[in-house]
Amino acid sequence: MTEKKYEIIIIGAGPNGLQIGAYLAKAGLKVLLLERRHECGGGLATEAVT
């Protein structure tokens, strides 16, 4: 297994996590974004209600 190094680790891929992750990556930092669900977006993610 290869070891990977990150400068920033963000817990949570909701709107704020996605925004700051994109901002920091664009600034040239190595970012790891972790989310417990299978989709990103937090409260913005939707699914059908039956």
Secondary structure as UniProt FT lines:
FT   STRAND          8..11
FT   HELIX           15..26
FT   TURN            27..28
FT   STRAND          31..34
FT   HELIX           42..44
//
